[in-house]
Amino acid sequence: MFRHLVKGGYHLRSGFQQMEAVVKRYPSFAPARKTLGICQFAVGSLPEGYHWLLRLLGLTANVDTGLRNLALAAAQPHDFQTESQLYLTLIREGYYKKTEDALRLVERLHAQQPDNLLFSYLLISVHKRQHHGEAALAAYRARPTGPGYLPVTYLHHMAADLLLYQGDYASSERENLTFLRDYKGQHYRKDTAFKLYLAAWLSGQPAAAARYREQINQPGPTDVEEDNYAQHYYHEAQALNPILTRARLQIDGGYNRPALATLSTFRATPATLLRDRIEEPYRRARAYQGLDMPDLAKLAFERTLAVAGESAPYFAPQAALQLGYMAQEAGKRRWPGRILRKPCATPGTSIKTAPMPKPLWPCAS
């Protein structure tokens, strides 16, 4: 994140080797298993673009070995057991779609310690990732506050997203402005400017929208994916469709029926961009998925592919991937060629191990 690749790689290698030595000497010491497991998973799951650094450092690791070490630490009583459980469960949520386990754990921890701000943050974060907008907002509003707590400014940025999903654009703007006022870091500023732009644009404030849009291009890092997308959007200068954008935000917040109502107002004309004509059935499919209507979702995903033809914007390959997931969940071992024209994974691997396509914007639904 801070571009210290060689220095960071050296410290990772040093810590990794130290923890390997500790576990070898004290195999029953659970906290060492926790730290080694995190190192092993981190190294084993690094994107291909960093493999040159791993080769340079002589580092190899297996994600399954890392998860086994984390599981050992999570199962034994010790001072870091809760931390081990959180790492293990959040990894399973993020990488293996074990969403219910993560929600159960953070709800239990929050119920046990409602005055723990970290557990409140985790509850907000998991609900937000799982598209439970109302529950995430409720957790945000119920978070512990007061002089006994250090400020966690990023919570305002999270709340701003949740309010944007809900369509409360004025409140979303206030939360993001609070974030910018109090935040001391460099990252997430471009993303905040982009979200402020969306709130102003969707609420019919063109002058404010133009001002916030220009703020995206202010000097700053783009190491965080959200900032990188915001900068990419600024340079591409492609107009977003307001109906599809509003529906997209509603789906991100889990407001699937309102999203379908929003999409019902979309009317394609000869002047409508192909990208927008492809996105409309894709958004419908995602809303149907959120409502647990797989048959309607499948039809809408197939319509996405039919409209896309041979073009390959984000929505067509993502629709194909979602159809593959649905087929896999239904117990089918082979996918029709019209759904996946090219394999997303090497033979013998699960489709879920295939690289995800780059989203339209971060945390894409």
Residue frames as qw, qx, qy, qz and C-alpha x, y, z in Angstrom:
[[0.000, 0.884, 0.467, 0.000, 0.00, 0.00, 0.00],
 [0.204, -0.924, 0.102, 0.306, 2.84, 2.42, 0.82],
 [0.673, 0.709, -0.207, 0.030, 5.01, 1.20, -2.09],
 [0.208, -0.694, 0.684, -0.091, 7.79, -0.10, 0.12],
 [0.930, 0.150, -0.222, -0.250, 7.78, -3.42, -1.74],
 [0.643, 0.357, -0.601, 0.312, 11.36, -4.50, -1.08],
 [0.074, -0.359, 0.615, -0.698, 11.44, -3.35, 2.54],
 [0.743, -0.129, 0.206, -0.624, 7.98, -4.82, 3.18],
 [0.900, 0.201, -0.364, -0.129, 8.96, -8.06, 1.50],
 [0.404, 0.395, -0.687, 0.457, 12.11, -8.29, 3.59],
 [0.324, -0.275, 0.557, -0.714, 10.19, -7.81, 6.84],
 [0.875, 0.015, -0.030, -0.483, 7.55, -10.34, 5.75],
 [0.782, 0.294, -0.541, 0.102, 10.32, -12.86, 5.02],
 [0.149, 0.385, -0.678, 0.608, 11.99, -12.18, 8.36],
 [0.558, -0.188, 0.398, -0.703, 8.76, -12.54, 10.34],
 [0.894, 0.143, -0.248, -0.344, 7.73, -15.60, 8.37],
 [0.662, 0.307, -0.639, 0.243, 11.00, -17.41, 9.07],
 [0.086, -0.335, 0.638, -0.688, 10.97, -16.44, 12.74],
 [0.726, -0.096, 0.238, -0.638, 7.45, -17.82, 13.19],
 [0.866, 0.217, -0.430, -0.134, 8.38, -21.03, 11.36],
 [0.402, 0.339, -0.714, 0.462, 11.25, -21.46, 13.83],
 [0.360, -0.251, 0.502, -0.745, 8.99, -20.77, 16.84],
 [0.862, 0.018, -0.011, -0.506, 6.35, -23.27, 15.71],
 [0.761, 0.292, -0.575, 0.074, 9.02, -25.88, 15.05],
 [0.239, 0.284, -0.712, 0.596, 10.46, -25.43, 18.54],
 [0.256, 0.115, 0.654, -0.702, 7.11, -24.96, 20.37],
 [0.155, -0.169, -0.789, -0.570, 4.52, -26.84, 18.26],
 [0.232, -0.579, -0.778, 0.068, 1.79, -26.60, 20.92],
 [0.131, -0.419, -0.230, 0.868, 2.06, -22.82, 21.39],
 [0.349, 0.661, 0.662, 0.060, -1.21, -21.69, 19.77],
 [0.094, 0.903, 0.051, -0.415, -0.47, -17.94, 19.35],
 [0.203, -0.492, 0.636, 0.559, 2.50, -18.80, 17.13],
 [0.356, 0.305, 0.845, 0.257, 0.21, -20.95, 14.99],
 [0.223, 0.849, 0.405, -0.253, -2.06, -17.93, 14.58],
 [0.000, 0.832, -0.268, -0.487, 0.73, -15.66, 13.35],
 [0.271, -0.258, 0.810, 0.451, 2.33, -18.29, 11.12],
 [0.382, 0.489, 0.783, 0.055, -1.06, -19.18, 9.65],
 [0.221, 0.899, 0.173, -0.337, -1.69, -15.54, 8.73],
 [0.110, -0.666, 0.550, 0.491, 1.77, -15.30, 7.14],
 [0.350, -0.002, 0.885, 0.306, 1.24, -18.50, 5.17],
 [0.368, 0.683, 0.628, -0.054, -2.17, -17.42, 3.92],
 [0.097, 0.893, -0.050, -0.436, -0.90, -13.94, 3.04],
 [0.150, -0.513, 0.695, 0.481, 2.03, -15.30, 1.03],
 [0.350, 0.150, 0.903, 0.198, 0.02, -18.09, -0.58],
 [0.303, 0.735, 0.603, -0.067, -2.78, -15.79, -1.72],
 [0.109, -0.627, 0.176, 0.751, -0.67, -12.91, -3.08],
 [0.673, 0.677, 0.123, -0.270, -1.70, -11.94, -6.63],
 [0.875, 0.245, 0.195, 0.368, 0.44, -13.12, -9.51],
 [0.310, 0.873, -0.067, 0.370, 1.85, -9.62, -9.98],
 [0.359, -0.810, 0.411, -0.215, 3.80, -10.03, -6.73],
 [0.991, -0.074, 0.079, 0.073, 5.21, -13.49, -7.43],
 [0.601, 0.602, -0.270, 0.452, 8.47, -11.98, -8.69],
 [0.203, -0.718, 0.412, -0.523, 8.99, -10.55, -5.20],
 [0.881, -0.332, 0.255, -0.221, 8.29, -13.91, -3.56],
 [0.923, 0.285, -0.078, 0.247, 10.76, -15.62, -5.86],
 [0.300, 0.718, -0.341, 0.527, 13.34, -12.96, -5.05],
 [0.422, -0.600, 0.445, -0.515, 12.78, -13.52, -1.33],
 [0.306, 0.173, -0.935, 0.038, 12.68, -17.30, -1.63],
 [0.408, 0.018, 0.587, -0.699, 9.22, -17.46, -0.05],
 [0.432, -0.123, -0.747, -0.490, 6.65, -20.16, -0.75],
 [0.290, 0.016, 0.700, -0.653, 3.52, -21.01, 1.21],
 [0.194, -0.291, -0.863, -0.365, 0.28, -22.92, 0.87],
 [0.387, -0.356, 0.025, -0.850, -3.03, -21.29, 1.78],
 [0.814, -0.299, -0.426, -0.258, -4.43, -24.59, 3.05],
 [0.650, -0.059, -0.528, 0.544, -1.52, -25.00, 5.46],
 [0.029, 0.237, -0.229, 0.944, -2.09, -21.46, 6.67],
 [0.610, -0.347, -0.189, -0.687, -5.79, -22.11, 7.26],
 [0.813, -0.221, -0.534, 0.073, -5.00, -25.31, 9.17],
 [0.442, 0.028, -0.466, 0.766, -2.67, -23.40, 11.49],
 [0.247, -0.268, 0.066, -0.929, -5.27, -20.68, 12.00],
 [0.744, -0.311, -0.402, -0.434, -7.91, -23.33, 12.72],
 [0.693, -0.134, -0.585, 0.399, -5.66, -24.90, 15.37],
 [0.178, 0.078, -0.344, 0.919, -5.23, -21.51, 17.02],
 [0.435, -0.272, -0.154, -0.844, -8.95, -20.75, 16.81],
 [0.763, -0.266, -0.536, -0.244, -9.94, -24.04, 18.45],
 [0.649, -0.166, -0.552, 0.497, -7.76, -23.73, 21.59],
 [0.319, -0.921, -0.221, -0.002, -8.29, -21.47, 24.61],
 [0.609, -0.123, -0.059, 0.781, -5.55, -18.79, 24.81],
 [0.077, -0.612, -0.192, 0.763, -5.26, -15.02, 24.96],
 [0.150, 0.385, -0.429, -0.804, -5.45, -14.69, 21.17],
 [0.302, 0.258, 0.915, 0.071, -8.22, -17.20, 20.49],
 [0.330, 0.762, 0.421, -0.366, -10.82, -14.57, 19.61],
 [0.127, 0.738, -0.383, -0.540, -8.38, -12.87, 17.24],
 [0.176, -0.188, 0.910, 0.324, -7.62, -16.24, 15.63],
 [0.347, 0.491, 0.790, -0.121, -11.34, -16.93, 15.19],
 [0.280, 0.822, 0.125, -0.480, -11.86, -13.56, 13.56],
 [0.029, 0.577, -0.635, -0.513, -8.99, -13.96, 11.10],
 [0.226, 0.024, 0.955, 0.192, -10.09, -17.46, 10.16],
 [0.321, 0.606, 0.694, -0.219, -13.76, -16.58, 9.77],
 [0.240, 0.822, -0.013, -0.516, -13.20, -13.35, 7.84],
 [0.046, -0.422, 0.768, 0.480, -10.80, -15.12, 5.47],
 [0.252, 0.250, 0.931, 0.090, -13.43, -17.80, 4.88],
 [0.299, 0.754, 0.435, -0.391, -16.01, -15.09, 4.25],
 [0.154, 0.791, -0.245, -0.538, -13.87, -13.06, 1.87],
 [0.077, 0.469, -0.788, -0.392, -12.23, -15.85, -0.09],
 [0.048, -0.047, -0.991, -0.119, -14.60, -18.81, 0.22],
 [0.412, -0.296, -0.363, -0.782, -18.04, -17.15, 0.51],
 [0.438, -0.348, -0.794, 0.240, -18.74, -18.59, 3.99],
 [0.082, -0.508, -0.024, -0.857, -20.86, -15.55, 4.81],
 [0.672, -0.584, -0.291, -0.350, -23.12, -16.96, 7.50],
 [0.785, -0.238, -0.354, 0.449, -20.20, -18.05, 9.69],
 [0.323, 0.221, -0.141, 0.910, -18.80, -14.52, 9.71],
 [0.354, -0.526, -0.167, -0.755, -22.14, -12.98, 10.60],
 [0.790, -0.481, -0.374, -0.069, -22.75, -15.45, 13.43],
 [0.689, -0.106, -0.323, 0.640, -19.32, -14.81, 14.93],
 [0.154, 0.258, -0.096, 0.949, -19.45, -11.00, 14.88],
 [0.518, -0.538, -0.269, -0.608, -23.04, -10.98, 16.18],
 [0.810, -0.405, -0.396, 0.154, -22.01, -13.23, 19.07],
 [0.553, -0.010, -0.250, 0.795, -18.96, -11.13, 19.91],
 [0.079, -0.404, -0.070, -0.909, -20.97, -7.90, 19.74],
 [0.656, -0.547, -0.348, -0.386, -23.69, -9.34, 21.97],
 [0.786, -0.311, -0.366, 0.389, -21.08, -10.42, 24.52],
 [0.428, -0.374, -0.096, 0.817, -19.30, -7.05, 24.49],
 [0.263, 0.826, 0.459, 0.197, -21.64, -4.31, 23.21],
 [0.178, -0.955, 0.071, 0.227, -19.21, -1.66, 24.50],
 [0.618, -0.268, 0.503, 0.541, -16.39, -2.97, 22.29],
 [0.345, 0.744, -0.098, -0.564, -15.96, -0.55, 19.39],
 [0.006, 0.388, -0.830, -0.400, -13.88, -3.02, 17.37],
 [0.242, 0.249, 0.938, -0.010, -16.69, -5.58, 17.49],
 [0.352, 0.718, 0.358, -0.482, -19.17, -2.86, 16.47],
 [0.186, 0.650, -0.476, -0.563, -16.97, -1.99, 13.51],
 [0.087, -0.137, 0.954, 0.253, -16.82, -5.65, 12.48],
 [0.330, 0.481, 0.772, -0.254, -20.59, -5.98, 12.75],
 [0.336, 0.766, 0.029, -0.548, -21.08, -2.91, 10.53],
 [0.074, 0.557, -0.683, -0.466, -18.46, -4.14, 8.07],
 [0.201, 0.045, 0.971, 0.123, -19.82, -7.68, 7.70],
 [0.369, 0.631, 0.597, -0.330, -23.41, -6.48, 7.29],
 [0.253, 0.763, -0.190, -0.563, -22.24, -3.95, 4.68],
 [0.004, 0.384, -0.833, -0.399, -20.35, -6.58, 2.68],
 [0.165, 0.227, 0.959, 0.029, -23.33, -8.91, 2.80],
 [0.138, -0.302, -0.461, -0.823, -25.65, -6.18, 1.47],
 [0.343, -0.635, -0.677, 0.148, -27.61, -5.79, 4.73],
 [0.190, 0.497, 0.002, 0.847, -27.84, -2.01, 4.54],
 [0.499, -0.688, -0.137, -0.509, -30.45, -1.47, 7.23],
 [0.869, -0.428, -0.177, 0.173, -28.71, -3.77, 9.72],
 [0.647, 0.150, -0.110, 0.740, -25.36, -2.11, 9.04],
 [0.037, -0.600, -0.028, -0.799, -26.83, 1.35, 9.61],
 [0.699, -0.636, -0.174, -0.276, -28.49, 0.19, 12.83],
 [0.852, -0.239, -0.164, 0.435, -25.15, -1.16, 14.06],
 [0.402, 0.379, -0.048, 0.832, -23.46, 2.11, 13.15],
 [0.285, -0.658, -0.076, -0.693, -26.02, 4.18, 15.05],
 [0.813, -0.552, -0.113, -0.144, -25.80, 1.88, 18.07],
 [0.720, 0.281, -0.386, 0.503, -21.99, 1.90, 18.21],
 [0.555, -0.672, -0.283, 0.401, -20.44, 2.92, 21.53],
 [0.330, 0.709, -0.005, 0.624, -19.27, 6.54, 21.65],
 [0.517, -0.851, -0.093, 0.005, -17.85, 8.92, 24.21],
 [0.022, 0.893, -0.438, 0.095, -14.56, 10.27, 25.56],
 [0.693, -0.412, 0.592, -0.004, -13.40, 6.77, 26.50],
 [0.823, 0.318, 0.433, 0.184, -13.06, 5.78, 22.84],
 [0.283, -0.363, 0.435, 0.774, -10.45, 6.74, 20.29],
 [0.550, 0.574, 0.036, -0.606, -12.02, 8.23, 17.14],
 [0.518, 0.055, 0.772, 0.364, -12.38, 5.83, 14.22],
 [0.243, 0.504, -0.106, -0.822, -12.95, 8.31, 11.42],
 [0.114, 0.103, -0.846, -0.510, -13.35, 5.64, 8.75],
 [0.145, 0.415, 0.860, -0.259, -16.71, 4.72, 10.30],
 [0.282, 0.639, 0.167, -0.696, -18.13, 7.96, 8.86],
 [0.230, 0.404, -0.646, -0.606, -17.00, 6.93, 5.38],
 [0.014, -0.135, -0.988, -0.068, -18.69, 3.54, 5.82],
 [0.195, 0.558, 0.631, -0.503, -21.89, 5.22, 7.02],
 [0.251, 0.558, -0.203, -0.765, -21.80, 7.56, 4.02],
 [0.165, 0.132, -0.874, -0.437, -21.80, 4.53, 1.70],
 [0.024, 0.346, 0.919, -0.186, -24.73, 2.97, 3.56],
 [0.208, 0.632, 0.356, -0.656, -26.74, 6.20, 3.35],
 [0.215, 0.422, -0.522, -0.710, -25.91, 6.48, -0.36],
 [0.079, -0.099, -0.969, -0.213, -27.36, 2.99, -0.88],
 [0.061, 0.522, 0.749, -0.402, -30.48, 4.04, 1.01],
 [0.197, 0.654, 0.465, 0.563, -30.91, 7.15, -1.12],
 [0.335, -0.896, -0.206, 0.205, -30.37, 9.59, 1.76],
 [0.654, 0.499, -0.002, 0.569, -27.98, 11.72, -0.24],
 [0.107, -0.861, 0.141, -0.477, -27.87, 14.72, 2.11],
 [0.752, -0.604, 0.251, -0.086, -26.92, 12.56, 5.11],
 [0.913, 0.127, 0.125, 0.367, -24.38, 10.66, 3.00],
 [0.391, 0.728, -0.078, 0.557, -22.77, 13.96, 2.03],
 [0.392, -0.824, 0.215, -0.350, -22.60, 15.10, 5.68],
 [0.902, -0.360, 0.219, 0.096, -20.94, 11.85, 6.80],
 [0.807, 0.311, 0.092, 0.493, -18.32, 12.01, 4.05],
 [0.146, 0.822, -0.118, 0.537, -17.58, 15.68, 4.76],
 [0.646, -0.704, 0.236, -0.176, -17.09, 14.74, 8.43],
 [0.942, -0.043, 0.165, 0.288, -14.73, 12.01, 7.32],
 [0.588, 0.576, 0.004, 0.568, -12.66, 14.41, 5.21],
 [0.181, -0.874, 0.133, -0.430, -12.57, 16.99, 8.00],
 [0.672, -0.634, 0.344, -0.168, -11.28, 14.60, 10.67],
 [0.974, 0.105, 0.099, 0.176, -9.31, 12.04, 8.66],
 [0.259, -0.831, 0.398, 0.291, -5.53, 12.35, 8.80],
 [0.688, -0.084, 0.645, 0.322, -4.61, 9.67, 6.25],
 [0.061, 0.407, -0.503, -0.760, -3.92, 9.85, 2.52],
 [0.033, -0.111, -0.925, -0.363, -6.09, 7.00, 1.26],
 [0.051, 0.580, 0.808, -0.088, -9.85, 6.93, 0.53],
 [0.029, 0.548, 0.110, -0.829, -9.90, 10.63, -0.30],
 [0.190, 0.162, -0.606, -0.755, -10.48, 10.13, -4.02],
 [0.189, -0.330, -0.917, -0.121, -13.14, 7.54, -3.25],
 [0.055, -0.578, -0.559, 0.592, -14.82, 10.00, -0.90],
 [0.128, 0.412, -0.196, -0.880, -14.82, 12.68, -3.58],
 [0.212, -0.046, -0.818, -0.532, -16.40, 10.19, -6.00],
 [0.175, -0.476, -0.850, 0.145, -19.13, 9.27, -3.49],
 [0.010, 0.560, 0.275, -0.782, -19.76, 12.96, -2.80],
 [0.162, 0.219, -0.516, -0.812, -20.09, 13.45, -6.55],
 [0.204, -0.264, -0.902, -0.274, -22.64, 10.62, -6.78],
 [0.107, -0.558, -0.681, 0.462, -24.69, 12.02, -3.89],
 [0.077, 0.521, 0.014, -0.850, -24.77, 15.52, -5.41],
 [0.168, 0.132, -0.688, -0.694, -25.43, 14.26, -8.95],
 [0.201, -0.332, -0.911, -0.142, -28.25, 11.91, -7.97],
 [0.098, -0.638, -0.589, 0.486, -29.88, 14.58, -5.80],
 [0.314, 0.802, 0.402, 0.310, -29.93, 17.11, -8.66],
 [0.273, -0.904, 0.078, 0.319, -27.11, 19.45, -7.60],
 [0.799, 0.521, 0.039, 0.298, -25.03, 19.88, -10.78],
 [0.130, 0.872, -0.321, 0.346, -22.76, 22.64, -9.43],
 [0.592, -0.591, 0.514, -0.188, -21.83, 20.65, -6.31],
 [0.951, 0.116, 0.279, 0.067, -21.44, 17.50, -8.41],
 [0.625, 0.703, -0.131, 0.315, -18.96, 19.25, -10.73],
 [0.147, -0.822, 0.442, -0.327, -17.00, 20.57, -7.75],
 [0.777, -0.376, 0.491, -0.122, -16.76, 17.16, -6.10],
 [0.912, 0.370, 0.123, 0.124, -15.82, 15.53, -9.40],
 [0.394, 0.801, -0.314, 0.324, -12.83, 17.86, -9.74],
 [0.470, -0.690, 0.486, -0.259, -11.72, 16.91, -6.23],
 [0.983, 0.016, 0.180, 0.027, -11.19, 13.33, -7.45],
 [0.746, 0.542, -0.079, 0.380, -8.24, 14.55, -9.51],
 [0.235, -0.903, 0.313, -0.177, -6.43, 16.25, -6.63],
 [0.404, 0.508, -0.740, 0.176, -2.94, 14.83, -5.95],
 [0.666, -0.372, 0.492, -0.419, -3.00, 11.67, -3.88],
 [0.154, -0.273, 0.941, 0.131, -2.20, 7.95, -3.92],
 [0.764, 0.127, -0.222, -0.593, -4.24, 5.38, -5.83],
 [0.121, 0.293, -0.942, 0.109, -2.89, 2.26, -4.10],
 [0.395, 0.197, 0.756, -0.483, -6.29, 1.47, -2.58],
 [0.228, 0.303, 0.829, 0.412, -8.68, -0.08, -5.10],
 [0.081, 0.814, 0.546, -0.181, -11.47, 2.39, -4.32],
 [0.087, -0.789, 0.142, 0.591, -9.19, 5.38, -4.99],
 [0.263, -0.188, 0.737, 0.594, -7.87, 3.75, -8.15],
 [0.226, 0.545, 0.781, 0.205, -11.40, 3.29, -9.49],
 [0.023, 0.882, 0.298, -0.366, -12.33, 6.90, -8.68],
 [0.150, -0.631, 0.406, 0.644, -9.27, 8.18, -10.58],
 [0.264, 0.087, 0.842, 0.463, -10.02, 5.82, -13.47],
 [0.181, 0.733, 0.654, -0.049, -13.60, 7.12, -13.61],
 [0.035, -0.842, -0.013, 0.538, -12.34, 10.71, -13.70],
 [0.152, -0.455, 0.610, 0.631, -9.98, 10.07, -16.61],
 [0.257, 0.276, 0.876, 0.302, -12.41, 7.91, -18.58],
 [0.212, 0.242, 0.056, -0.945, -15.05, 10.64, -18.31],
 [0.227, -0.233, -0.839, -0.437, -17.84, 8.23, -19.26],
 [0.452, -0.265, 0.117, -0.844, -21.26, 9.42, -18.20],
 [0.069, 0.093, 0.959, -0.260, -23.09, 7.09, -15.82],
 [0.343, -0.418, -0.605, -0.584, -26.75, 6.31, -16.37],
 [0.269, -0.357, 0.425, -0.787, -28.70, 7.74, -13.39],
 [0.858, -0.163, -0.062, -0.483, -31.32, 4.96, -13.33],
 [0.884, 0.122, -0.429, 0.144, -28.77, 2.16, -13.47],
 [0.283, 0.396, -0.548, 0.681, -26.51, 3.91, -10.96],
 [0.504, -0.357, 0.298, -0.728, -29.35, 4.36, -8.47],
 [0.945, -0.069, -0.162, -0.276, -30.38, 0.71, -8.91],
 [0.699, 0.308, -0.535, 0.361, -26.79, -0.43, -8.49],
 [0.010, -0.400, 0.532, -0.746, -26.49, 1.44, -5.20],
 [0.736, -0.251, 0.126, -0.616, -29.81, 0.06, -3.97],
 [0.938, 0.071, -0.338, -0.039, -28.67, -3.49, -4.72],
 [0.445, 0.388, -0.585, 0.556, -25.39, -2.87, -2.89],
 [0.255, -0.310, 0.490, -0.774, -27.46, -1.99, 0.16],
 [0.051, 0.160, 0.976, -0.141, -29.78, -4.98, -0.18],
 [0.409, 0.440, 0.312, -0.736, -32.75, -2.86, -1.29],
 [0.240, -0.017, 0.849, 0.470, -33.61, -5.29, -4.06],
 [0.224, 0.660, 0.717, 0.014, -37.33, -4.64, -4.53],
 [0.065, 0.886, 0.065, -0.455, -36.81, -0.86, -4.72],
 [0.215, -0.452, 0.625, 0.599, -34.00, -1.57, -7.21],
 [0.286, 0.305, 0.850, 0.320, -36.38, -3.54, -9.43],
 [0.155, 0.850, 0.460, -0.207, -38.85, -0.66, -9.26],
 [0.096, -0.771, 0.268, 0.570, -36.06, 1.72, -10.28],
 [0.270, -0.187, 0.788, 0.520, -35.04, -0.54, -13.16],
 [0.346, 0.563, 0.750, 0.025, -38.62, -0.67, -14.40],
 [0.170, 0.901, 0.129, -0.377, -38.25, 3.00, -15.41],
 [0.302, -0.454, 0.591, 0.595, -35.28, 2.24, -17.70],
 [0.703, 0.623, 0.290, -0.184, -36.13, 2.68, -21.38],
 [0.532, -0.230, 0.522, 0.625, -33.56, 1.83, -24.03],
 [0.481, 0.807, 0.082, -0.332, -33.49, 3.96, -27.19],
 [0.823, 0.487, -0.007, 0.292, -31.32, 3.80, -30.32],
 [0.184, 0.814, -0.329, 0.441, -29.05, 6.33, -28.60],
 [0.747, -0.606, 0.225, -0.153, -28.62, 4.22, -25.46],
 [0.076, 0.663, -0.745, -0.012, -25.05, 3.02, -24.96],
 [0.770, 0.073, -0.621, -0.124, -24.46, -0.72, -25.45],
 [0.262, 0.174, -0.747, 0.585, -22.86, -0.79, -22.00],
 [0.388, -0.056, 0.397, -0.830, -26.12, 0.45, -20.44],
 [0.791, 0.074, -0.271, -0.543, -28.26, -1.99, -22.43],
 [0.656, 0.124, -0.728, 0.156, -26.08, -4.83, -21.14],
 [0.073, 0.176, -0.658, 0.729, -26.07, -3.53, -17.57],
 [0.561, -0.186, 0.053, -0.805, -29.86, -3.30, -17.23],
 [0.890, -0.120, -0.356, -0.260, -30.60, -7.08, -17.32],
 [0.569, 0.181, -0.640, 0.483, -27.46, -7.73, -15.26],
 [0.143, -0.249, 0.447, -0.847, -28.76, -5.47, -12.49],
 [0.773, -0.166, -0.117, -0.601, -32.12, -7.21, -12.62],
 [0.822, 0.056, -0.563, 0.065, -30.36, -10.54, -12.21],
 [0.319, 0.204, -0.624, 0.684, -28.44, -9.34, -9.17],
 [0.440, -0.228, 0.243, -0.834, -31.65, -8.03, -7.59],
 [0.873, -0.078, -0.293, -0.382, -33.36, -11.38, -8.20],
 [0.649, 0.151, -0.654, 0.358, -30.39, -13.14, -6.63],
 [0.004, 0.238, -0.517, 0.822, -30.74, -10.95, -3.57],
 [0.653, -0.111, 0.127, -0.738, -34.41, -11.88, -3.37],
 [0.383, -0.155, 0.909, -0.062, -33.55, -15.60, -3.68],
 [0.740, 0.508, 0.229, -0.377, -35.27, -15.97, -7.05],
 [0.439, -0.390, 0.667, 0.459, -32.70, -18.09, -8.91],
 [0.534, 0.443, 0.675, 0.249, -34.88, -18.90, -11.93],
 [0.229, 0.952, 0.201, -0.012, -35.53, -15.24, -12.70],
 [0.297, -0.801, 0.395, 0.338, -31.89, -14.42, -12.00],
 [0.588, -0.078, 0.699, 0.399, -30.74, -17.11, -14.45],
 [0.460, 0.696, 0.512, 0.204, -33.00, -15.76, -17.19],
 [0.031, 0.994, -0.014, -0.106, -31.75, -12.22, -16.63],
 [0.446, -0.593, 0.547, 0.387, -28.09, -13.32, -16.67],
 [0.578, 0.212, 0.692, 0.377, -28.70, -15.20, -19.93],
 [0.307, 0.889, 0.329, 0.083, -30.35, -12.10, -21.36],
 [0.244, -0.873, 0.272, 0.324, -27.25, -10.13, -20.37],
 [0.506, -0.259, 0.686, 0.454, -25.11, -12.48, -22.46],
 [0.484, 0.556, 0.630, 0.244, -27.56, -12.34, -25.36],
 [0.129, 0.981, 0.124, -0.079, -27.54, -8.53, -25.43],
 [0.364, -0.746, 0.420, 0.366, -23.75, -8.43, -25.06],
 [0.818, 0.561, -0.113, -0.050, -23.09, -10.72, -28.01],
 [0.845, 0.187, -0.187, 0.466, -19.36, -10.84, -28.66],
 [0.037, 0.773, -0.246, 0.583, -18.63, -7.65, -26.72],
 [0.725, -0.207, -0.564, 0.336, -16.93, -8.09, -23.37],
 [0.154, -0.660, 0.250, -0.691, -17.64, -5.29, -20.90],
 [0.125, -0.299, 0.787, -0.525, -17.64, -6.17, -17.23],
 [0.673, -0.015, 0.331, -0.661, -21.25, -7.33, -17.09],
 [0.839, 0.267, -0.356, -0.313, -21.09, -10.14, -19.66],
 [0.522, 0.278, -0.765, 0.256, -18.17, -12.10, -18.12],
 [0.197, -0.184, 0.659, -0.702, -19.56, -11.48, -14.64],
 [0.777, 0.062, 0.054, -0.624, -22.96, -12.80, -15.76],
 [0.774, 0.269, -0.567, -0.084, -21.21, -15.90, -17.13],
 [0.222, 0.286, -0.781, 0.510, -19.37, -16.36, -13.84],
 [0.473, -0.096, 0.464, -0.743, -22.60, -16.06, -11.84],
 [0.859, 0.155, -0.206, -0.441, -24.27, -18.62, -14.10],
 [0.592, 0.307, -0.722, 0.185, -21.32, -20.90, -13.44],
 [0.114, -0.225, 0.696, -0.673, -21.75, -20.46, -9.69],
 [0.699, 0.019, 0.199, -0.686, -25.45, -21.26, -9.99],
 [0.830, 0.242, -0.452, -0.220, -24.75, -24.36, -12.05],
 [0.367, 0.311, -0.783, 0.394, -22.13, -25.51, -9.57],
 [0.332, -0.145, 0.579, -0.730, -24.49, -25.01, -6.63],
 [0.814, 0.124, -0.003, -0.567, -27.10, -27.04, -8.50],
 [0.768, -0.243, 0.593, 0.014, -24.65, -29.95, -8.63],
 [0.793, 0.607, 0.046, 0.010, -23.77, -29.72, -12.31],
 [0.692, -0.426, 0.330, 0.481, -20.20, -30.60, -13.17],
 [0.426, 0.146, 0.490, 0.746, -20.20, -29.24, -16.70],
 [0.157, 0.656, 0.230, -0.702, -21.27, -25.83, -17.91],
 [0.642, 0.635, 0.416, 0.109, -22.77, -25.19, -21.34],
 [0.565, 0.084, 0.224, 0.789, -20.45, -23.58, -23.84],
 [0.054, 0.723, 0.335, 0.602, -22.85, -20.71, -24.37],
 [0.499, -0.853, -0.153, 0.001, -22.44, -19.77, -20.70],
 [0.462, -0.725, 0.379, 0.341, -18.68, -20.02, -20.44],
 [0.726, 0.671, -0.137, -0.064, -17.09, -19.66, -23.83],
 [0.489, 0.525, -0.593, 0.364, -13.63, -19.90, -22.32],
 [0.721, -0.396, -0.524, 0.220, -12.72, -21.73, -19.11],
 [0.212, -0.897, 0.121, -0.370, -12.36, -19.48, -16.06],
 [0.571, -0.630, 0.518, -0.091, -10.12, -21.97, -14.27],
 [0.215, 0.454, -0.845, -0.186, -7.61, -24.62, -15.11],
 [0.754, -0.104, -0.558, -0.330, -8.96, -28.17, -15.45],
 [0.648, -0.190, -0.681, 0.284, -9.72, -29.84, -12.16],
 [0.153, -0.054, -0.436, 0.885, -10.09, -26.63, -10.16],
 [0.068, 0.680, 0.670, -0.289, -13.25, -25.11, -8.76],
 [0.251, 0.717, 0.333, 0.558, -14.71, -22.21, -10.67],
 [0.364, -0.920, -0.145, -0.016, -14.49, -20.24, -7.43],
 [0.657, -0.461, 0.192, 0.564, -10.70, -20.23, -7.65],
 [0.517, 0.520, 0.348, 0.584, -10.79, -18.37, -10.94],
 [0.230, -0.129, -0.122, 0.957, -9.68, -14.71, -10.95],
 [0.177, 0.750, 0.561, -0.304, -12.60, -12.33, -10.56],
 [0.392, 0.582, 0.304, 0.644, -13.06, -9.77, -13.35],
 [0.199, -0.029, -0.250, 0.947, -12.40, -6.14, -12.43],
 [0.056, 0.664, 0.707, -0.238, -15.62, -4.62, -11.06],
 [0.176, 0.794, 0.319, 0.487, -17.36, -1.53, -12.38],
 [0.074, -0.747, 0.360, -0.554, -16.43, -0.01, -9.06],
 [0.159, 0.292, -0.865, 0.376, -15.02, -1.54, -5.88],
 [0.296, 0.095, 0.804, -0.506, -17.04, -4.04, -3.84],
 [0.423, 0.099, -0.458, -0.775, -19.12, -4.69, -6.94],
 [0.603, 0.091, 0.669, -0.425, -22.33, -6.62, -6.60]]
